[in-house]
Amino acid sequence: MEIIWLGQPECGDARLVGGKAANLSPLVSRHRVPPGFCLTTEGFPHWMAVAARYKTELPSGTLPPTLYEALAMAYQDLARRCDVADPAVAVRSSAVDEDGASVSFAGQYETFLNVTGAGAVAAAVVRCWQSLGSQRVLEYRRQHGLPEEGVGLAVLIQEFIPADVSVIVFSANPVTGGLDEVVINASWGLGESLVGGTVTPDSYILEKATLTVVERQIGDKRRMAVPAPQGTEEVDVPRFLRARPALEDGQVAELAQLAVALESTMGWAVDLECAYHTGKLYLLQCRPVTTIGIA
């Protein structure tokens, strides 16, 4: 089984789909999660075996024919679900030991946004697999005492959400360890600038019991990531938006309520990545908060 869809029972098995997809899959029925599917951990060793067998016949950055056919058929199915001929997708690595209780691997493996067409998606999948051997990932694994070989890596392909506002939400304070607070960071555009730290976001701290805002800082948001042909690019934020709050008060409350609800559902403090597009809230990732020692 090399293709599993979000929401299918098998997609809750991190050994098949990695931590990122396994955490997200059970939430599909109750939250606005972009539709998508996983190329499971069985795909990577298949690719490695074929690449080793046909060193000169398998062009760099391509999938074996059987894998490509399965991926292309799933992409066509996603197109029907999205009602778009060639939907733009996010292609995200989902390692077996990613987004766990002790280590998150946030930002370590590759993610590719706004990818269109089966061929481009296949190339992005290969680049995700290749990131297993990157110096960044290997050093991260060494620092956390994790094995460097035999890592299971799935790839999650989802409908791409061209976020107007990107948000990171914690159901516990990741800096102080306070379990009685919700922390929200938000900025304009796609999440790359926010996750990558190239923008000073708006920041909110709320009392969890009442969802009352106790601290609010509006950042001078100078940079934002936006869609570009077959990818993204970082641009200057229009001057009139830089000091304007990226979130409305009702959205701040909505995000805090989501974090509290998911903490109850998952049984651990959550670290969420979310997006607003045309006023609708999308849940993109859900992982444990690893800095406070609970899960």
DACOR-V242485 format. One record per backbone hydrogen bond with DSSP energy under -0.5 kcal/mol. CO is the residue of the C=O (numbers start at 1). NH is the residue of the N-H. E is the energy in kcal/mol with one decimal. If there is no record, write none. Layout:
BEGIN
co=CO nh=NH e=E
co=CO nh=NH e=E
END
This chain:
BEGIN
co=2 nh=40 e=-1.9
co=4 nh=38 e=-3.6
co=5 nh=8 e=-2.1
co=8 nh=11 e=-1.6
co=9 nh=12 e=-1.7
co=10 nh=13 e=-1.7
co=12 nh=14 e=-0.8
co=13 nh=16 e=-1.7
co=13 nh=17 e=-2.1
co=14 nh=18 e=-2.1
co=16 nh=41 e=-2.4
co=17 nh=21 e=-0.7
co=18 nh=22 e=-2.1
co=19 nh=23 e=-2.2
co=20 nh=24 e=-1.4
co=21 nh=25 e=-2.7
co=22 nh=26 e=-0.7
co=24 nh=27 e=-1.7
co=25 nh=28 e=-1.5
co=27 nh=30 e=-0.9
co=27 nh=31 e=-1.7
co=31 nh=33 e=-1.7
co=32 nh=283 e=-2.4
co=35 nh=159 e=-2.6
co=36 nh=6 e=-2.3
co=37 nh=157 e=-3.2
co=38 nh=4 e=-1.9
co=38 nh=40 e=-0.8
co=39 nh=155 e=-2.2
co=40 nh=43 e=-2.0
co=40 nh=44 e=-0.5
co=41 nh=45 e=-0.8
co=42 nh=46 e=-1.2
co=43 nh=47 e=-2.5
co=44 nh=48 e=-2.6
co=45 nh=49 e=-2.6
co=46 nh=50 e=-2.4
co=47 nh=51 e=-2.6
co=48 nh=52 e=-2.1
co=49 nh=53 e=-1.8
co=50 nh=54 e=-2.6
co=52 nh=55 e=-0.5
co=54 nh=58 e=-1.8
co=57 nh=59 e=-0.8
co=59 nh=62 e=-1.4
co=64 nh=68 e=-2.8
co=65 nh=69 e=-2.4
co=66 nh=70 e=-1.9
co=67 nh=71 e=-2.5
co=68 nh=72 e=-3.0
co=69 nh=73 e=-2.3
co=70 nh=74 e=-2.0
co=71 nh=75 e=-2.4
co=72 nh=76 e=-2.1
co=73 nh=77 e=-2.0
co=74 nh=78 e=-2.5
co=75 nh=79 e=-2.2
co=76 nh=80 e=-1.8
co=77 nh=81 e=-2.1
co=78 nh=82 e=-2.4
co=79 nh=83 e=-1.0
co=79 nh=84 e=-2.1
co=84 nh=87 e=-0.6
co=87 nh=117 e=-0.5
co=88 nh=160 e=-2.7
co=89 nh=115 e=-2.6
co=90 nh=92 e=-0.6
co=90 nh=158 e=-2.3
co=91 nh=112 e=-2.8
co=92 nh=156 e=-3.2
co=94 nh=154 e=-2.4
co=95 nh=19 e=-2.9
co=95 nh=98 e=-1.5
co=103 nh=100 e=-2.0
co=104 nh=99 e=-1.3
co=105 nh=108 e=-2.4
co=105 nh=109 e=-0.8
co=110 nh=93 e=-1.9
co=112 nh=91 e=-3.4
co=115 nh=89 e=-2.4
co=117 nh=121 e=-2.3
co=118 nh=122 e=-2.5
co=119 nh=123 e=-2.0
co=120 nh=124 e=-2.0
co=121 nh=125 e=-2.2
co=122 nh=126 e=-2.0
co=123 nh=127 e=-1.8
co=124 nh=128 e=-1.9
co=125 nh=129 e=-2.2
co=126 nh=130 e=-2.6
co=127 nh=131 e=-1.1
co=128 nh=131 e=-0.5
co=129 nh=132 e=-1.6
co=130 nh=133 e=-1.5
co=131 nh=134 e=-1.5
co=134 nh=138 e=-2.6
co=135 nh=139 e=-2.5
co=136 nh=140 e=-1.9
co=137 nh=141 e=-2.5
co=138 nh=142 e=-2.2
co=139 nh=143 e=-2.6
co=140 nh=144 e=-1.3
co=141 nh=146 e=-2.9
co=142 nh=145 e=-1.5
co=152 nh=96 e=-2.9
co=154 nh=94 e=-2.7
co=155 nh=39 e=-2.8
co=155 nh=157 e=-0.5
co=156 nh=92 e=-3.0
co=156 nh=158 e=-0.5
co=157 nh=37 e=-2.4
co=158 nh=90 e=-2.9
co=160 nh=162 e=-0.7
co=161 nh=163 e=-2.1
co=164 nh=189 e=-2.6
co=165 nh=276 e=-2.7
co=166 nh=187 e=-2.1
co=167 nh=274 e=-2.8
co=168 nh=185 e=-2.7
co=169 nh=272 e=-3.3
co=170 nh=183 e=-2.3
co=172 nh=174 e=-0.7
co=173 nh=177 e=-2.0
co=178 nh=173 e=-3.0
co=178 nh=181 e=-0.7
co=180 nh=208 e=-2.8
co=182 nh=206 e=-2.9
co=183 nh=170 e=-2.9
co=184 nh=204 e=-2.7
co=185 nh=168 e=-2.6
co=186 nh=202 e=-2.9
co=187 nh=166 e=-2.6
co=190 nh=193 e=-0.7
co=190 nh=194 e=-0.5
co=190 nh=225 e=-0.6
co=191 nh=195 e=-3.1
co=192 nh=196 e=-2.6
co=193 nh=197 e=-0.6
co=193 nh=198 e=-1.6
co=193 nh=199 e=-0.8
co=194 nh=197 e=-0.6
co=199 nh=201 e=-0.9
co=202 nh=186 e=-2.0
co=203 nh=217 e=-2.9
co=204 nh=184 e=-2.6
co=205 nh=214 e=-2.8
co=205 nh=215 e=-1.6
co=206 nh=182 e=-2.3
co=206 nh=208 e=-0.5
co=207 nh=211 e=-2.8
co=207 nh=212 e=-0.6
co=212 nh=207 e=-2.8
co=212 nh=214 e=-0.5
co=215 nh=205 e=-2.4
co=217 nh=203 e=-3.1
co=217 nh=219 e=-0.7
co=219 nh=221 e=-1.3
co=220 nh=222 e=-1.2
co=222 nh=237 e=-2.6
co=224 nh=235 e=-3.0
co=225 nh=190 e=-2.9
co=226 nh=233 e=-2.2
co=228 nh=231 e=-1.7
co=231 nh=228 e=-2.7
co=233 nh=226 e=-2.8
co=235 nh=224 e=-2.3
co=238 nh=241 e=-2.1
co=238 nh=242 e=-0.9
co=239 nh=242 e=-0.7
co=239 nh=243 e=-0.5
co=241 nh=244 e=-1.0
co=242 nh=221 e=-2.2
co=248 nh=252 e=-2.0
co=249 nh=253 e=-2.0
co=250 nh=254 e=-2.1
co=251 nh=255 e=-2.6
co=252 nh=256 e=-2.1
co=253 nh=257 e=-2.4
co=254 nh=258 e=-2.0
co=255 nh=259 e=-2.3
co=256 nh=260 e=-2.3
co=257 nh=261 e=-2.4
co=258 nh=262 e=-2.6
co=259 nh=263 e=-2.2
co=260 nh=264 e=-1.7
co=261 nh=265 e=-2.1
co=262 nh=266 e=-3.1
co=263 nh=267 e=-2.0
co=269 nh=289 e=-2.1
co=270 nh=171 e=-2.3
co=270 nh=272 e=-0.5
co=271 nh=287 e=-2.1
co=272 nh=169 e=-2.0
co=273 nh=284 e=-2.8
co=273 nh=285 e=-1.7
co=274 nh=167 e=-2.4
co=275 nh=282 e=-3.0
co=276 nh=164 e=-3.0
co=276 nh=165 e=-1.6
co=277 nh=280 e=-2.0
co=280 nh=277 e=-2.1
co=282 nh=275 e=-2.0
co=282 nh=284 e=-0.6
co=285 nh=273 e=-1.9
co=287 nh=271 e=-3.2
co=288 nh=290 e=-0.8
co=289 nh=292 e=-0.6
co=289 nh=294 e=-0.5
END
